[in-house]
Amino acid sequence: MSTHRASTTGGTVADPRRFRALAVIVLAQLMVVLDASIVTVALPSAQTGLHISVADRQWVFTAYSLAFGGMLLLGGRIADFVGRKRTFEIGLVGFAAASALGGLAQSEAMLFAARALQGGFAALLAPAALSLLTVTFTDPKEQARAFGIYGAISGGGISIGLIMGGMLTQWASWRWTMLVNVPIAIVALVGSRLLVTESKAEGKAHYDLLGTATVTAGLVALVYGSTKAESNGWTSGTTLTLLALGVILLAAFVIIEARTKHPLLPLRVLADRTRGGAFLANLLTIAGMFSTFLLLTYYFQGILGYSALKTGLAYLPYSIGTFVGATVAGKVMARIGARTLLVGSMVLGAVGLVLFAQLDTHSGFASHVLPAEIITSLALGLAIVPLTSAALVGVAPADAGVASALVNTTQQVGNSLGVALLNTIAATATAGYIADHGTSAAAHSAGLVHGYDIAFIVAAAFLAVSALVSLLLVRTRRQDMTLGGGPEVFTELAEVI
């Protein structure tokens, strides 16, 4: 395929199609981000339609995020050596096919498998898209703006997904929350064929398949063990065996990475105190924050009697708050530094989650839900920027790709573990409440809310630990808060927005 080039920026010839290629790349990223949230509002309908149990419903989320997070680092390596455009297009086709399979699912097993396939192909698609963005825009100013647009689409996609999920479920079927990806992928594929230029890394390809298999199996064991705790109890042999197996496999992954010549995750990336602390804080923050979507969705529809569409619209303040928080975070961080902003945002988020824990069967939206939504959403938006920046500050150019992928990996892993754990905690607390208070309709509703409240308290504890981790480990100065000494992407993002 011919390469169309024109206009010179920074000593290199820029592709005249680069901004049209950007539209294709962000469309694909929007699809991936949408899929992480669009099924949230649809889940109660899917659970009823496919007879999914309370304990197993979280697999709709965790099957996707586990496959995504577990294979993301490998996906980045594949994109570098197979070809970024080729990997991008393979990811698009596979994601569309998996989405169609999920939309046509006739059983919970078929739906869970489709979600895992979506996550696997997203692990090819997302790093390929980000790599294409990096090599397409070589001028620092243009690259900062491109990353700003990419980040704004990524952040906005979560809120768009929640609202779109409600609309599709209400007006069509929960199945369309996945089927909608097919036409989006087709448009992005055609655009890629016409507008995106191929690029790949030089040298011989090396893939750490053993490391990938070990870390993915370890995460699955931890999530499955958390799921079994709801039915078998936390002290049962099955639960403890699965949790122990997960820990052993993850420890084996660390040993493998330390000894292999071409590791999936070079441990030097984590050895830096600030970066290691930022990655851990990122995992804990997402584990606490993102699991609230599952809990709130069932509260809205099961307790307050909201329709799917009204549930989606109920998340609109959350979406606005996250957007506002992310918009101002870059400028705030430039003044007070990443650590101060991180600790402050985590404490703010914990306060919001404690407010959610005060919900009961008669709570009003404006009086109880809305204040907690505003506080937690602002906290999440404020936290995303310093978490990402601290995770990438001072990273060596050779490790920039793997460090960037690890930001997404910790988010997906945090999402998986948080949803699995808090869903189990909520279900266990509900079962205990009903056992003590009887099986009447009122007791059942009160038991459900009691379970959600306990889970919100645990989520707040995650953020409290994240604040402590940030306080003790993150050591950055204001002048350091650029990505590897490059353009001030997040200040640019604020200006672009």
PyMOL commands that set and color helices and strands:
alter all, ss='L'
color gray80, all
select helices_A, chain A and resi 18-50+59-82+84-103+108-136+140-171+176-179+181-195+209-232+237-259+268-271+273-303+308-314+316-336+338-356+365-392+397-437+441-473+478-480+483-485+489-496
alter helices_A, ss='H'
color red, helices_A
select strands_A, chain A and resi 8-9+12-13
alter strands_A, ss='S'
color yellow, strands_A
deselect
rebuild
show_as cartoon
